[in-house]
Amino acid sequence: MKIWYALVPLLALLGACTDDGGAEKRCDPTVPGTICTIAGNGSNGYDRDADTRAIPALEARFSLPQDTLRGPDGTLYILDWNNHRLRALTPGGDIVWVSGRGELGGSLDDPANGDFNHPTNIIFDETGTQIIVAAWHNSKVRRIDIATGAVIDSCGDGKRAYFGDDGPGADASLDLPTSIALDPAGNLVIVDQANQVFRRLDKDGTIHLMAGQCLLDAPAPAGPGPCAEGVEPTRCPAGPDGRPSGKFTCGDPATYCGEKCMPGYGGDGGPATEMRMNQPFGQAATPAGRIAYDAAGNLYFVDTGNNLIRMIDTDGIVHRVAGKPPVDGAPQSGYSGDGGPALDALLNYPVDIALGDDGTIYFTDVNNHCVRAVAPDGTISTVAGVCGMKGYSGDGGPAAEALLNLPFGISLSDGVLYIADTGNCVIRSVVLE
């Protein structure tokens, strides 16, 4: 079935989660600089009765967890990605079920179903009474009422396409919405991953294009290429209900408008509406491209396929923050640069981002199996994991000496960095020094 299309590539990428940590996982997570596993036993799975009972955190099984979110009462919400559930680590140390039944709901095959299908990112709404979910394979943004558990569709019609800008968000089509954030005015910004754009859902429910371009490149003699010099792209035809398409092409609309938006790179130093980025798309896509606002209102984002951290400032201008830009269209990847300027460093498939109160930018360098940071002076360093080495070890010791396995997600709360150590099927934490 189509709903499984990203599972096999991601499992092949990750390999099976293994319980290599053993007893060393039981360490004191309050010691500054020390990494500890705080949830998960390291095996990939789900306990059959876990929806109805509490499980001690280090005995619970997860399947490729993607993200965490800490509540004001100390509850840590965990997106259990391949179990299609939201779970929580209680202040008492148990894992409890919150939402989702693992039924692969609301996919291409069944857009009306009310369950979750590989949710990737969570934030609180302005009131703190709802959790907003980027429901990735549902092609929707949804809300969970914390008090009642009710799931409410917020944006997206469940069809993987690009329609509906400047109309009702509930009727718009998204394609792999992977990340969400509230802007300073309280509007919801959505990373529409496969459409290569950011979209903004206003408080009144209207959706708009905010940044990026969905271009369908016309053919060049050697294959797909950009529009010829001086040729302006044209908008693809509207949908049957009159919703405007968000796709543009310089080629024959009948040939190209059915294709996926093409990744690219461009726009640094210019307006965000002219920016191009490279987010994974298609059958082998994995979650990518997350975002975060700083206190000044600048939007930081991960350009995953280009191996970059970038930023849109409050004037709408795009800047590169970390990573080397593509050369002749080819992204640069690897590991280098610690101790030097972040703009000269090499990254390898960065995915998630979190911002410290002091201006430090933390991000997951997934294929380097580590978490890195860019200091306010622009210097890059490693915070957790040994970059370039994959494994599961180090609990109870310095975070930068531990081994991680494809850490997709991070969040930061009250000086504690929470790491979704996805390939190890555990959640780990570090009290930052």
N, C-alpha and C positions, 0 to 999 in steps of 0.2 A: 504494500500500500504506500501511497505517496507520503503519508505522514512519517514514515521511517527514514526518509531520504538522507538526513544528516546524521543519523545515529551510527551507521556503519563506519563512515569516514572518521568520526570523532573517536569511536571506540578503537579503531585501528591506530589512530594517532596517540591515544592515551595508553593503550594496553590495559590489562586487568589491574585493578587496584589490589594491592597486597598488604598484608599486615606485617610490614617489616619493622614497625616501630616498637612493638612489644611493650614491655613494662616501662621502657624509658619515656613513653608518652605521659606517664603520671608524674608531672612536675608542677612546680609552683608558677602559675601564669602571672603572678603579680610582681615577679622580680624583673626590674628594668633590664632590657636588652636580651632577655631570655625568651626563646621560642618554646611554645608548648602546644600540643594538640589538646583542644578543649571539647571537640565533638567528633565522633566517628571512631570505629574500630579498625579502619583501614581496608575493609573488604567492601566490594561493590555489591549492593543489593538493597533489600528492604524487608523488614520483618512483617510477616503477614498480618499481625494484629496491631501494628504500630499506629494505625489510625484511631485506636480506641484506648490505648494505654500509654503511660509515660515510660520511657526507657532511659536508664542511666546513660549520660552523654557519651561516655567512652565505650559503651557497648552497642550503640546504635550503628546501623549500616546506612550509608548514603550511596547515591549513584551519580557521580560527576557533579558535585555541588558547584554552583556558579557565582553566588553572591550572598552577602550578609548585610543586615541592617539592625543597628542597636536601638532599642526603644528607651524612653526616659526612665522606665522602671527597671532597666537592666536586662530585659528580655532581648535575646539575640535571634532575629529572624533569619532563616537559612533557606535559600532557594535550592531545593533538591532537584536539579535539572532533569536528569533522566528518570526520576521517579515522578515527575510532573506534579510536584507538591511544594507547598510552603510549609515549613516546619519551624519550630522555635526551640532554642535552648533557654530554659527558665533560669531565673536567679538561683533556684534550688539545685540546679545541675542535671535536670532531666530534659530529654527531647520529647516534644509533644507535637501532634499534628495540628495544623492551622487551617489549610485549605488545599483543594485539589485531591482527586481520587485516583490519579494514575490512569485515566481512561483515554488519554491522548485526544482531548476534546478540541473542538473548534478548528479543525485543520481545513486544508483545501477540500478534503473529502466530505466534511461535515461541519460547515462554518457556523451552524446554529447551535452546536453542542456547547454546553456551559462549563466544561472543564478546562484544565490547562494543558497546553502542549509545548513542552520545553520552555518554560519561562526563564528569562535571563537576568533581569535587573529589577530592583525594588527601591522605592523611596516612600517617605511619608508625604501625605498631602499637607496643606497649610494648617489644617486643624489638628493634625496628629491622630485623627480618629479613623483614617483610612490608609491602607497601603496601596500605592499605585504600582502596577506590575507591567513590565514590558513582556507581553505574552508572545514570544518570538514566533513560534510556529502557528499560533492562532492568527497571526497578522493583525493583532489587536493590542490596544492598551486597555487594561482592565483595572478595577479597584476592588479591594477587599475591605468590607466594613469590619473593623477589628472586634467590635462588640457583638455583632450578630453572625459574622462569617459570610454574609451575603456577598456574592460576586456580581459586580456591575460593569457592563461594557461601557467604556469611556470614549474610545476612538477606534475606528476601523470597522470595515464590513466583513473581514475575514477572508477576503479574496486577495491573492498575491498579485498586485498590480500597482499602478500609480495613477489614481484619479482623485479629483475632488477638491483641489486647492481653492480657497476662498469660499467654500461652502461648509455645510455641517460636517464636523469631524466624524460623527457616527456613520455617515454615508461614504466617507472617503476610503480609498484602498491604500493599504500599506504593503510593503514587502520586507519582511523580517525586521520589525521594530525591535531594536536590540538594547536601547538605553534611553533613559528619561531623566529630566531634571526640571526643577521649577526655576524660571528666570526671576530677576529681582521684582518684577511686577506680579508674580504669581501665576504666569502663564506656563503651560507645560510644553517643554521642548522635547522632541522625539527624534532619535537617530533612526532614520528609515534606511536600514543598512543596505539592502540590495538595490534600493533606488538611488544610493549615493548622495543623499540630501539630508538636511535637518528640516523638520517641519515644526510649526508652532501651533499649539491648540490654545486659543484664547479662552478666557474665563467664560465667555458666552457660548463656547462650543464650536466656534468657527476655526477651521484649519487653514494655515497659510504656509507657503514655502518660505523658509527662513535663510537657508544657506546651501550652497552646493548646486550642482547641475546634473540632471539626468540626460546625458547625451548618448545617442546611438550613432556611433561613428560610421561614416560612409567608407566604402572600400577604396583602398589605394592599390597600386600595382602589386605590392608585396603582401597585401592583406589589410585588415582593418586599420584605419588611421583617422586622424582628426579631420575636421572640415578644412577644405582648401582655403588659402588666404583670401580674405575678402568675402567669403561665403558665410552668410548668417544662417544658423540652424532654424528650422521651422518646427512648430508644435505639431505633435501627432494628433490624429483625429480624436474628438471627444468620444466618450462612451455612449452606448445606446440610450442612456437616460439623460444625456446632455452634460454629464460631469466632465470638466476639462481634464485632459491628459496632462501629466507632468513631464512627459517625455518629449525630447526634441531630436531632430535628425537633419543631417545635410544630404542624406541619400533619399532614395525613393521610399516614401512612407509605407507603401504596400509591402515593401521588402523588409524594412527595418523596424517599423513601429511595434511589431510583435516580439522583438528581442529584448533582452535584459539591458538595463542601464550599464554603460561601460565605465569601469574604473579608470582613473587617470591621476594626474598630479599637476597642480597649478594654482595660482592665485595668491601666493605669499606676497604681502605688501599691498594687496589690492582688496576690493570689497568682497565680502563673504558670498555674495550672490554670484560672483564669477569664479569662485573656488571650485576646484575638482579634487576629489579624494579617492582612495582606493580601499573600499570595504569589501570583504569576501562576499560572493554571491553564487547562486547556482546550486547544483546538487551536493557539492562537497563543502558548502559554506559551514563555518563554525561561528559562534557568537563573537562579536568584535565591536570596536569603535565606540567605547563608552565616553561619557561626558561628565563635567562637573563645573559649577560656577564658583568663582572666588567671591570674597566679601565686597569687592569693588564692582562686580558685575561682568567681569571678563569670563568668557566661556572657553574652558580648556577641553580639548578632545583628542582622542587617540585615532590616528590615521593608520589603522592596523596594517593594511596591505602595503603601504609605503614605508612602514617601520619608523613612524614619526609620532611625536607629540606636538600638537599645534594649538593655537589659541586665536579666538576671535575677540578683539578688544571692544570696548564700549562704543567705539565709533564704527564698528562693523568691519574692521580691517583684520586680515588674517596674518598670523606670524608663525614661523617655525620655532619651536622651543627646544626640542631634543631630537637627535637623529640626523643622519646625513640624507640629503634629498636624492631622488632618483637621478641616474646618469643615463642620458639618451632614452628616457622612459623606463629604465629598468630599476626597480627598487634596490637599495643597498641593505644587506642584512648581515648580522654577525654579532660579535660581542667585543667591544673595546671602549676605551674612553674614561673609565673610572678615575677620578681625581683631576680630570680636566674639564674643558668646556663641554656641556651637554650637546651643543650644536655640532661637535666633532665626533661624537660617540656613535657607535653602531648598536642598533637594537634588533631584536628578532621576534617579530609578531607580538608587539605590545597590545593589550586588550583593555584593561581597566585602569581607572585613575581615581585618586583621592587627594584632597588638598589640605595641608596643615594650616593651622592658624597663623603660623609664622611665614607663610608663603611657600613652604616646601611643597613640591609636586611629587607624589608617590605614584608609581605605575607598575603594573605586572608586565614583565618581559617574558612572555609565556614560553617561547621556544628556547629561551636561555634558562628557563626553570628558576627564575629569581624575581625578586621585587627590588626595584631601583628607585632612586630619588634624585630630583634636581633641586638644589638649594637655591635660596633667593639670589645668590651671586652667580647662578648659572652653572655651577659645578655639579657633575653627576657622580653618584656613588651607589653602592649596593647596600641594601638594608636587610634583606633576608634571602637566604639561599646562596649557593656557590654558583655563580653564573657559568653556564656551559656544562654543568654536571646535574644529572637527573637521579633522583632516588628518594628515600624516605628515612631520614635520620636526623639526629641533632637535638631532639627535645631535651630541655633542661640545660642547654648550653647556649652560646652566643648565636643569635639569629643568622648572622652572616656566615656561620660555619655549618649551618644545617643544609640538608638536601631537600629540595622540593621537586614536585612532578607536575609540570604544566599548570602553574597557578593562574587560573583565569580571573579570579575576582579578589578585590580588596575593598575594605571600608575602614574608616578612621573615626573613632569616637572617644573623646576625653583622653587623648594621648595613647590609646590602644589601637594598634593596627591589626585588623582581622583579615586573615588570608584564607580564601577558598582554595585549598590545595587540591585542585580538581582531580588530577591524575592519581592522587593517593586517597581520594574519597574521604577527606577529613577537613575539618576547620581548625586552623592554628591561630595563635595570637602572639603579639609582641608588644610589651609596654615600651614605647619609644623613650630613649634617654635624652 
